Amino acid sequence: MFERPQSGERAILVHASPQGTPDETEREEFVELAISAGAVVVDQLVSARKRPDPRYFIGRGKLDELRASIAQHDAELIISSAELSPSQERNLERQLKCRVLDRAGLILDIFAQRARSFEGKVQVELAQLRHLSTRLVRGWTHLERQKGGIGLRGPGETQLETDRRLLDRRIRQLHGRLQQVDSRRLMNRRNRERAEIPTVALVGYTNAGKSTLFNALTDAGVYVQDQLFATLDPTVRKLELPDNRKIVLADTVGFIRDLPHELIAAFRSTLTEAREADLILHLIDASDSNRWQRVRQVNSVLKQLDADHVPQIRVYNKIDKLDRTPRRANNRDGAGRAVWLSAATGEGIPLLLDAISDRLHRRTRHGIIHLDPSQGRQRAKLFELGAVLCEEPAEDGGWKLELKMTERDLRRFLKRENLPANTLKPIAESKVGPSAATATH
């Protein structure tokens, strides 16, 4: 049985993909990931195999090439850009006599290095244990009790079963700790809602400049470095807008292509800041030639988090690299939908603050909501909010209400009352009839 060495960072990268040869952008990102983890890249191989080998993922010829490269460069670690099954990882280690890691394991290692807060460390450990639980395939046969022979017979469990039991126990402990953190976060959010302080979340592809922008807006002093996943721990700060209103700005972990499912699950409590936010600032590296693919990948993760319904302002950062001037683009309602700026130089930040203010406090929604007879409490709440323009009885005994209210108040009302996001219909779709009386309550 091959025993994995516990150290060694001289790595050979294997660029492979189930879809065939990875493109240049994917290869460059994979190299950056390896360097961010502290690996010394001594060689790179590209595998163009479209049908992965069930035993090794790569073909036998590429396996021989990899074995020769290990001997030539004295490599200690193989990192595959493709996701490897536990058996493929084990088979490769037996053949190559060195550690083998896939992209998910590499990202987990980076997160383990960067986590600083208690919550971040718990989340990373939980993600690692979930990943490890599928890879407990190296039974320590010398510790097993289920063998034949004098003194070795008995009902004892295998070391593999012991490991699984201990892992399950630790995972349950970590879940309990995260639930406590979730409770505190929920309490903080409720306090902000009672104080009517809106929350704005910063999201974006990793290394898009979120921490730089966060520091420029709040003077938070968050660690900034030109590397992937420079900061993991969420930071929340108050920010005063030009109209003297206060908001809470939350910095979240950066996203990346094919983010491991273990991380999405473990960091769900942290990323709740994005799902529960009143507005999302989607930061985009304007100098990145592949930015539209990055935008789609970020939106894909937001959809997994059920945060795709939250209003967005796209913030195109790093215009200083393109020699462009700051500008703002508005939607049909006149509210800001995109801002071009440089977080490093500060150019365009006033435009962003104005756009945030407009989206949070000035944009109104005008439409019709239909409430059934059992929703009298919701009807009364809308009158309390002063959102009802007029009302008429519906055929089912309920009410049709014509509403006009801010986007933020509408979203909070729908969320609090557990109503669908599309409950308010535009005036063009449904109109309170001419017989509607002026609302009184």
VENRALIN-V951479 format. One record per helix or strand of 2 or more residues. SS is the DSSP state (2 for helix, 1 for strand). FROM is the first residue (numbers start at 0). LEN is the number of residues. If there is no record, write none. Layout:
SS:FROM:LEN  SS:FROM:LEN
This chain:
1:9:6  2:23:13  1:39:7  2:59:14  1:76:4  2:85:11  1:98:4  2:102:12  2:117:16  2:140:3  2:158:36  1:197:8  2:209:9  1:234:6  1:245:6  2:260:6  2:267:8  1:278:7  2:290:14  1:311:6  2:318:3  1:326:4  1:335:5  2:348:14  1:363:8  2:375:9  1:387:6  1:398:8  2:406:10  1:424:2  1:436:2
